[in-house]
Amino acid sequence: MRKPSMLVLPLVVAVGLGVGGWQWMQMEARRLPPGVAQANGRIEVERWDIATKLAGRVAEIRVKEGDTVARGAVVAQMDVADLKAQKAAAQANVARAAQGIVKARTDVASAEANLALAEVQMHRSADLLDKAVSPQSTLDQRKAQRDVAAATVEAAKAAVADAEAAKLAAEAQVALVQANLDDMTLAAPVAGRVEYRLVDPGAVLGAGGKVATLLDLTDVTMTVFLPTRLVGRVKLGSAARIVLDAAPDWVIPASVSFVAAEAQFTPKAVETADERDKLMYRVKVRVDPALLEVWRDYVKSGLTGNAYVLTEPDIAWPARLEVKLPKRDEAVK
């Protein structure tokens, strides 16, 4: 009865040592070398609000949630009936001002003709006075008529300038209404994916009312927090890696795009390896936009994971953090 028990004990010990050795090897494989910092965070995608500049009624919405839109694509159209009426009135004012310019210029020509006639009559009266044929009073009367005609010319020229200014003001009003008309067509400021469609056609919005939210799939970052003792070694453009909890076998290349200028207390949602590090610096690592062009359909905001940042120059990445992305066909499967 003793022999079996004596055989089982060494077997148990061997198994335990084997399991312990395997766990130790796994821990060693996951241990980061000096010069590589790790912190957890979430994927963040830059959001753009598509909103109306002017108050109005939503006439049409051309997108659904999840749609991918190109930059400049029309997302929604606001009702423009009132603005079209305003534009027609402004264009009529332009035409009226143009006619006013024509009339004012005609008045200038008429006034200049009257001035020329008054000049001739004044000179004739002066000749007759020299010949003692006409009295001085007649010459004085002709001079007064000449002065009135000259003043009339100046007034007519001022009327032309006023008519031209009125035309410019009317044209500016047309341009303003046209700009408002253009603003009532809500276009995507960047290429991206529609995250939320916030209203339906027929909704009345105030100025600044949001119609939809767009995710910029070319601007994807992960925000992490690093302690003071490490962040001083991180420079903008430093190489980084992102490993998502949802895809632990993928290693996504990235680079440091932002380092906060001021420290802050550790956010509650962030777990740090050293609880003594209370003051942390916010750091953003950004995924290469060229890579996102290929994998844009898989970009999702809020995914959790870990970011790894080089804190020492000339440090090689450990093997498990070498870039590893599946082939396109494998990802689709």
C-alpha angles and dihedrals in degrees: 000000000000097000097069093049091051089053095048095053097061089045091054091047091050092050091048092050090048093051092045091049091050091050091048091051090050091051091048090050090053096044111108120232120237112281096040119098125196130200135160125239147139133267111255125195120197110252127212123196115217104209139163118253093207132041115258150115122292107242100179141001115200102187140066130207110281095026117136113226133189123234109277094018114143111253101174141356124217123211110270104180093113093046092050089055090049090050092052090051091048092050089051089053089053091053091047091050091050090054089048089056091052092050092046092051090049089052089052091053091048092048092049090051091052090048091052090051091048090051091052093048092048093052091047091051089050091053092049090049090054089053090048090241098114128040125244091249091065091054091049090051092051091050091053091050089050091052092049091050091050091051090049090055091053091048091050091051090050088051089055091053090048092050091049090050089050089053092050090050091050091049090049089053090052090050091049093051090046090051089052089049090052091049090055088068103078112209132182110263091205138014111267150108126296106244101178134010101207105184141026130228111284095036115133114224133191123227107297094020112157121237101177144347120236128201115217102221092193094062108061121153142164118220116213135166124234128189123250093254091061107031093066088067094052118094131189110270094027114151116260140176132214124205116185124212088225092055108026093167093060120086110196119201117231142153136222108266102168139024118184117241093217133047124236137189116277110273114240092237093058120085114207127198091225114046089195090071100090100156112065136178122225112237129183125205116197128209115231108264090218089060091049090056087066098040101032092122090062097049111116128170119232100030111147125225146118132286123208120202131187111238096178128054120242093023115143120223115249114251094256090057097051111121110277122175127161121243115264093251092050092052092051090053 
